[in-house]
């Protein structure tokens, strides 16, 4: 997970609900990110702090 200052300037969208078909790191089969592209971030509030979880989609989909 990232803090806002780590993703600021990225042109990737930030979502408050995870779009259908997008995967978190834990959902990527075998954690194999070679065939997946980071396409955005999911905003999560943890202990009052906003954090941003990368979202992935299989390349070419």
C-alpha positions in Angstrom: 0.0 0.0 0.0 1.1 3.5 -0.7 0.6 6.9 1.0 -0.8 9.7 -1.1 2.6 11.4 -1.6 3.9 8.2 -3.2 1.3 8.2 -5.9 0.8 12.0 -6.5 1.6 12.8 -10.1 0.5 9.4 -11.3 -2.1 9.6 -14.0 -3.7 6.4 -12.8 -7.2 6.8 -11.4 -8.0 6.5 -7.7 -11.2 4.5 -6.8 -13.2 4.4 -3.6 -14.8 1.1 -4.5 -12.9 -1.6 -6.4 -14.2 -1.9 -10.0 -15.2 -5.4 -11.2 -12.4 -7.2 -13.0 -9.6 -5.4 -11.2 -7.4 -7.4 -8.8 -5.5 -6.5 -5.7 -2.0 -7.9 -5.2 -3.4 -10.7 -3.0 -5.8 -11.7 -5.8 -3.2 -11.9 -8.6 -2.6 -15.7 -9.1 0.6 -16.8 -7.4 1.6 -13.1 -7.0 2.9 -13.3 -10.6 2.8 -9.7 -11.6 4.8 -10.3 -14.8 1.6 -10.7 -16.8 -0.4 -7.9 -15.0 -0.4 -4.2 -15.3 -0.9 -1.7 -12.5 -3.9 0.4 -13.7 -5.1 2.4 -10.7 -5.4 2.6 -6.9 -8.1 1.7 -4.4 -8.4 4.3 -1.5 -8.6 2.6 1.8 -8.8 4.3 5.2 -6.9 2.4 7.9 -6.7 3.8 11.4 -7.8 7.2 10.1 -5.1 7.3 7.4 -5.8 7.2 3.7 -3.8 4.5 2.0 -3.8 3.5 -1.7 -3.7 -0.2 -2.8 -2.5 -0.9 -6.3 -5.1 -2.5 -8.6 -4.1 -4.8 -11.5 -5.5 -6.2 -14.7 -4.1 -8.9 -16.9 -2.2 -7.3 -19.8 -4.2 -7.3 -23.0 -7.6 -7.4 -21.3 
